[in-house]
Amino acid sequence: MIGVWKLVIMLKKILVLGSSNVDLIFRVPRFPHPGETIIGENPITAFGGKGANQAIAAKRLGGDVLFLTKLGNDHFGQSYRRYLIENGINPKTILKDKKNPTGMAFIELDPKGENRIIVSPGANGSLHINDMKKFAPLFRKIRTFVTQLEIPVETVKTGLKMAKNGGAITLLNPSPLLRLSSDIFPLIDFLVPNEWEAQFLTGLKMKDKRDISKMANRLLKMGVKNVVITLGPNGLLFKNRNEEIWMKAFQVNVVDTTAAGDAFMGAMACGLSEGKPIQEVLRFANGAGGLATTKLGAQPSLPLRKDLNCFLREQKVYLEHS
């Protein structure tokens, strides 16, 4: 049995370390003012959490994925565990917290597809360094490592260190906003913030396009190898010491932006694990993020590889004839 488990680990290329939340989504006519009560539609329950979203996104896009997470031993946790296993996630990396409930996110969604999110970490907050030590062999067998900030930051840092020591490409999505210590940035090969997160991390304010490049430069000086700043409907900026790439967003009919960033991250991890050129990786991720906004919910909106390839082919044909 041990030999089989070692073989499974050797075949994996992407390791996602992160959160799993159950999302309660409320569609509202507009966001309420402080102290105001408004009427929303009946809530929708969906599986989410930035870590799980990114793992499922990479998996649906053809990535060879392991997902290290922790769930509560409650009804939500049991349901989520079954769901992850049904979606091809190895159960050995789905840890169980017998004290804390499964993490939850409460999402307000307006008619424009914009959202406001409150997260209750639950079991995610107990994913600690000691849990990581049990999976040291796993970190020596991966090509790409992805993490975020819905789990304890020391666990994130430990994961980045273990992945770097194993020779993997490391990706950090710095969300939700947290002040990070200076020693974490040199561990990051690809930092992927949105414009607000980039402003928070650098202390710079965005007034025009030139400020986005300045923020990327500041992050590079802090020790990050590559920076990808996602700009929603305005596309993205990629920058490292040698190259700068601006890419426009794809035009889509936006329904819900909840998991767009997670689809982007999962696609980036998938593209990098396959050794694609950076321009191709960015276009792949840009398309996944755009396509994810066309459906309601976090994981229900994450595209399949065949659908994303079809979407990107259509965009290419459109550009060639426009």
VEXDREN-2710 file (C-alpha; in Angstrom, 1 decimal):
% VEXDREN-2710
k/r/px/py/pz
1/MET/0.0/0.0/0.0
2/ILE/2.9/2.4/0.8
3/GLY/4.5/1.7/-2.5
4/VAL/1.3/2.6/-4.4
5/TRP/1.0/5.9/-2.4
6/LYS/4.6/6.8/-3.3
7/LEU/3.9/6.1/-7.0
8/VAL/0.8/8.4/-6.8
9/ILE/2.9/11.2/-5.3
10/MET/5.6/10.8/-8.0
11/LEU/3.0/11.2/-10.8
12/LYS/1.6/14.5/-9.4
13/LYS/2.8/17.9/-10.8
14/ILE/0.7/20.5/-9.1
15/LEU/0.2/20.9/-5.3
16/VAL/-2.4/23.4/-4.1
17/LEU/-2.2/24.3/-0.4
18/GLY/-5.2/26.2/0.9
19/SER/-8.7/26.7/2.1
20/SER/-12.1/25.0/1.6
21/ASN/-15.2/26.9/2.3
22/VAL/-18.9/26.4/1.8
23/ASP/-20.3/29.5/0.1
24/LEU/-23.7/31.0/0.9
25/ILE/-24.6/33.3/-2.0
26/PHE/-27.2/36.0/-1.7
27/ARG/-28.2/37.9/-4.9
28/VAL/-29.1/41.4/-3.9
29/PRO/-30.5/44.4/-6.0
30/ARG/-27.6/46.5/-4.6
31/PHE/-25.2/46.4/-1.7
32/PRO/-26.8/47.7/1.5
33/HIS/-25.7/50.8/3.4
34/PRO/-24.5/50.3/7.0
35/GLY/-27.5/49.6/9.2
36/GLU/-29.8/49.0/6.3
37/THR/-31.8/45.9/5.6
38/ILE/-32.7/44.9/2.1
39/ILE/-34.5/41.9/0.5
40/GLY/-32.4/39.4/-1.4
41/GLU/-33.2/36.3/-3.3
42/ASN/-33.1/32.8/-1.7
43/PRO/-29.5/31.9/-0.9
44/ILE/-27.6/29.5/-3.1
45/THR/-25.2/27.0/-1.4
46/ALA/-22.0/26.1/-3.3
47/PHE/-18.6/24.7/-2.6
48/GLY/-15.8/27.3/-2.6
49/GLY/-12.7/28.6/-0.8
50/LYS/-9.8/30.0/-2.7
51/GLY/-7.6/26.9/-2.3
52/ALA/-10.3/24.5/-3.4
53/ASN/-11.4/26.7/-6.2
54/GLN/-7.8/26.9/-7.5
55/ALA/-7.3/23.1/-7.2
56/ILE/-10.5/22.3/-9.0
57/ALA/-9.8/24.9/-11.6
58/ALA/-6.4/23.3/-12.4
59/LYS/-7.9/19.8/-12.3
60/ARG/-10.7/20.7/-14.8
61/LEU/-8.1/22.2/-17.1
62/GLY/-6.2/19.0/-17.2
63/GLY/-3.7/19.6/-14.4
64/ASP/-2.2/16.7/-12.4
65/VAL/-3.4/18.0/-9.0
66/LEU/-3.0/17.3/-5.3
67/PHE/-4.9/19.5/-2.8
68/LEU/-3.8/19.8/0.8
69/THR/-6.6/21.3/2.9
70/LYS/-8.6/20.8/6.1
71/LEU/-12.3/20.4/6.7
72/GLY/-14.5/20.2/9.8
73/ASN/-16.1/17.0/10.9
74/ASP/-19.6/18.4/10.4
75/HIS/-22.2/17.9/7.7
76/PHE/-20.7/20.5/5.4
77/GLY/-17.2/18.9/5.8
78/GLN/-18.4/15.4/5.1
79/SER/-20.3/16.6/2.0
80/TYR/-17.3/18.6/0.8
81/ARG/-14.9/15.7/1.3
82/ARG/-17.1/13.4/-0.9
83/TYR/-17.3/16.1/-3.5
84/LEU/-13.5/16.6/-3.7
85/ILE/-12.9/12.9/-4.0
86/GLU/-15.6/12.6/-6.7
87/ASN/-13.6/15.4/-8.5
88/GLY/-10.4/13.5/-8.5
89/ILE/-8.7/14.8/-5.3
90/ASN/-6.8/12.2/-3.4
91/PRO/-8.5/11.8/0.1
92/LYS/-5.1/11.4/1.9
93/THR/-4.5/15.1/1.6
94/ILE/-7.9/16.2/2.8
95/LEU/-7.4/16.6/6.6
96/LYS/-10.1/16.5/9.2
97/ASP/-10.6/19.0/12.1
98/LYS/-12.7/17.4/14.9
99/LYS/-13.0/20.7/16.9
100/ASN/-13.7/23.5/14.4
101/PRO/-16.5/23.6/11.8
102/THR/-15.9/23.7/8.0
103/GLY/-15.0/27.2/6.8
104/MET/-17.8/29.3/5.3
105/ALA/-18.1/32.3/3.1
106/PHE/-21.1/34.7/2.9
107/ILE/-21.3/36.3/-0.5
108/GLU/-23.4/39.3/-1.6
109/LEU/-23.8/39.4/-5.4
110/ASP/-25.2/42.5/-7.2
111/PRO/-26.9/42.6/-10.7
112/LYS/-23.5/43.7/-12.3
113/GLY/-21.8/40.5/-11.0
114/GLU/-19.7/42.3/-8.4
115/ASN/-19.5/40.8/-5.0
116/ARG/-18.7/41.4/-1.3
117/ILE/-17.5/38.4/0.7
118/ILE/-17.2/37.7/4.4
119/VAL/-15.1/34.5/5.3
120/SER/-15.3/32.5/8.5
121/PRO/-12.1/30.4/8.4
122/GLY/-13.3/27.5/10.7
123/ALA/-11.1/24.4/10.1
124/ASN/-8.9/26.4/7.6
125/GLY/-7.4/28.2/10.5
126/SER/-6.1/25.0/12.1
127/LEU/-4.1/23.9/9.0
128/HIS/-0.8/24.3/10.8
129/ILE/2.9/23.7/10.2
130/ASN/2.8/20.3/12.0
131/ASP/0.3/19.1/9.4
132/MET/2.8/20.1/6.7
133/LYS/5.6/17.9/8.1
134/LYS/3.6/14.8/7.4
135/PHE/3.7/15.5/3.7
136/ALA/7.3/16.4/3.2
137/PRO/7.8/13.6/0.5
138/LEU/4.9/15.2/-1.5
139/PHE/6.8/18.5/-1.8
140/ARG/9.8/16.8/-3.4
141/LYS/7.7/15.4/-6.2
142/ILE/5.9/18.4/-7.6
143/ARG/6.6/20.9/-10.4
144/THR/4.2/23.7/-9.4
145/PHE/3.0/24.9/-5.9
146/VAL/0.1/27.2/-5.4
147/THR/-1.2/28.8/-2.2
148/GLN/-3.2/31.8/-0.9
149/LEU/-3.9/33.6/2.5
150/GLU/-7.2/32.0/3.8
151/ILE/-5.0/29.7/5.9
152/PRO/-2.5/30.7/8.6
153/VAL/0.4/32.8/7.1
154/GLU/3.0/30.7/8.8
155/THR/1.6/27.6/7.1
156/VAL/1.8/29.5/3.8
157/LYS/5.4/30.4/4.4
158/THR/6.3/26.9/5.4
159/GLY/4.7/25.5/2.2
160/LEU/6.6/28.0/0.0
161/LYS/9.9/27.0/1.7
162/MET/9.2/23.3/1.3
163/ALA/8.2/23.8/-2.3
164/LYS/11.3/25.9/-3.1
165/ASN/13.6/23.4/-1.4
166/GLY/12.0/20.7/-3.6
167/GLY/12.7/22.8/-6.8
168/ALA/9.1/23.6/-7.6
169/ILE/7.7/26.8/-9.2
170/THR/5.9/28.7/-6.4
171/LEU/2.8/30.8/-6.9
172/LEU/1.1/33.0/-4.2
173/ASN/-2.3/34.7/-4.6
174/PRO/-2.1/37.3/-1.7
175/SER/-5.8/37.2/-0.9
176/PRO/-7.4/38.1/1.5
177/LEU/-5.3/41.2/2.2
178/LEU/-2.7/40.6/4.9
179/ARG/0.5/42.3/5.8
180/LEU/3.4/40.0/4.9
181/SER/6.8/39.8/6.4
182/SER/9.7/40.7/4.1
183/ASP/11.2/37.2/4.2
184/ILE/8.3/35.7/2.4
185/PHE/8.7/37.5/-0.9
186/PRO/12.0/35.9/-2.0
187/LEU/10.2/32.5/-1.8
188/ILE/7.7/33.5/-4.5
189/ASP/8.3/32.8/-8.2
190/PHE/4.9/34.3/-9.3
191/LEU/3.0/36.7/-7.1
192/VAL/-0.5/37.2/-8.5
193/PRO/-2.3/40.1/-6.8
194/ASN/-5.2/42.2/-8.1
195/GLU/-4.8/45.9/-8.3
196/TRP/-6.1/46.5/-4.7
197/GLU/-3.8/43.8/-3.2
198/ALA/-0.9/45.3/-5.2
199/GLN/-1.6/48.7/-3.7
200/PHE/-1.8/47.3/-0.2
201/LEU/1.4/45.3/-0.5
202/THR/3.4/48.2/-2.0
203/GLY/1.9/51.2/-0.3
204/LEU/1.5/52.9/-3.7
205/LYS/-1.7/54.3/-5.0
206/MET/-3.0/53.7/-8.5
207/LYS/-3.9/56.8/-10.4
208/ASP/-3.1/55.7/-14.0
209/LYS/-1.5/52.9/-15.9
210/ARG/2.0/54.0/-15.1
211/ASP/1.4/53.3/-11.4
212/ILE/0.6/49.7/-12.1
213/SER/4.1/49.2/-13.5
214/LYS/5.5/51.1/-10.6
215/MET/3.8/48.7/-8.2
216/ALA/5.1/45.7/-10.1
217/ASN/8.6/47.2/-9.9
218/ARG/8.3/47.7/-6.1
219/LEU/7.2/44.0/-5.7
220/LEU/10.2/42.8/-7.8
221/LYS/12.5/44.9/-5.5
222/MET/10.9/43.2/-2.5
223/GLY/12.3/39.8/-3.8
224/VAL/9.5/38.4/-6.0
225/LYS/10.7/36.8/-9.3
226/ASN/7.7/37.5/-11.4
227/VAL/4.6/39.7/-10.9
228/VAL/1.2/39.3/-12.5
229/ILE/-1.3/42.1/-11.5
230/THR/-4.8/41.2/-12.6
231/LEU/-7.0/44.3/-13.4
232/GLY/-10.4/42.8/-14.0
233/PRO/-12.0/44.2/-17.1
234/ASN/-8.8/46.1/-17.9
235/GLY/-6.7/42.9/-18.3
236/LEU/-3.4/42.3/-16.6
237/LEU/0.2/43.3/-16.4
238/PHE/3.1/40.7/-16.2
239/LYS/6.5/41.9/-15.3
240/ASN/9.9/40.5/-14.3
241/ARG/13.5/41.8/-14.5
242/ASN/13.6/41.3/-18.3
243/GLU/10.1/41.5/-19.6
244/GLU/6.8/43.5/-19.4
245/ILE/3.6/42.2/-20.9
246/TRP/0.2/44.0/-21.0
247/MET/-2.8/41.9/-21.9
248/LYS/-6.4/43.0/-22.5
249/ALA/-9.3/41.2/-20.9
250/PHE/-11.6/39.1/-23.1
251/GLN/-15.0/40.6/-23.6
252/VAL/-17.7/38.4/-22.0
253/ASN/-21.2/38.8/-20.5
254/VAL/-20.4/38.9/-16.7
255/VAL/-22.8/37.1/-14.4
256/ASP/-20.7/36.5/-11.3
257/THR/-17.0/37.5/-10.7
258/THR/-16.6/35.4/-7.5
259/ALA/-14.1/32.8/-8.7
260/ALA/-12.5/34.6/-11.6
261/GLY/-9.2/35.1/-9.8
262/ASP/-9.2/31.5/-8.7
263/ALA/-9.8/30.3/-12.3
264/PHE/-6.9/32.5/-13.3
265/MET/-4.6/31.0/-10.7
266/GLY/-5.6/27.4/-11.5
267/ALA/-5.0/28.0/-15.2
268/MET/-1.6/29.6/-14.5
269/ALA/-0.5/26.7/-12.4
270/CYS/-1.7/24.3/-15.1
271/GLY/0.1/26.2/-17.9
272/LEU/3.4/26.5/-15.9
273/SER/3.3/22.8/-15.0
274/GLU/3.1/22.0/-18.7
275/GLY/6.1/24.2/-19.5
276/LYS/4.1/26.7/-21.7
277/PRO/5.8/30.0/-22.7
278/ILE/4.8/32.8/-20.4
279/GLN/2.7/34.6/-23.1
280/GLU/0.7/31.4/-23.7
281/VAL/0.3/30.9/-19.9
282/LEU/-1.0/34.4/-19.5
283/ARG/-3.5/34.1/-22.3
284/PHE/-4.6/30.7/-21.0
285/ALA/-5.2/32.1/-17.5
286/ASN/-6.8/35.3/-18.9
287/GLY/-9.3/33.2/-20.8
288/ALA/-10.1/31.0/-17.8
289/GLY/-10.7/34.0/-15.6
290/GLY/-13.0/35.6/-18.1
291/LEU/-14.9/32.5/-18.8
292/ALA/-15.5/31.9/-15.1
293/THR/-17.4/35.2/-14.8
294/THR/-20.1/34.0/-17.2
295/LYS/-21.7/31.5/-14.7
296/LEU/-23.0/31.8/-11.1
297/GLY/-21.1/30.4/-8.2
298/ALA/-17.5/29.6/-7.5
299/GLN/-16.7/26.1/-8.5
300/PRO/-19.7/25.7/-10.8
301/SER/-18.2/28.5/-13.0
302/LEU/-14.8/26.9/-13.4
303/PRO/-14.3/25.9/-17.0
304/LEU/-13.3/22.6/-18.5
305/ARG/-10.2/22.4/-20.8
306/LYS/-12.2/21.7/-23.9
307/ASP/-14.5/24.7/-23.2
308/LEU/-11.6/27.0/-22.6
309/ASN/-9.8/25.9/-25.7
310/CYS/-12.9/26.5/-27.7
311/PHE/-13.3/29.9/-26.2
312/LEU/-9.7/30.9/-27.0
313/ARG/-10.0/29.6/-30.6
314/GLU/-13.2/31.8/-31.0
315/GLN/-11.3/34.8/-29.7
316/LYS/-8.4/34.2/-32.1
317/VAL/-10.8/33.9/-35.1
318/TYR/-12.6/37.1/-33.9
319/LEU/-9.2/39.0/-33.7
320/GLU/-8.1/37.8/-37.1
321/HIS/-11.3/39.1/-38.8
322/SER/-11.8/42.3/-36.8
END
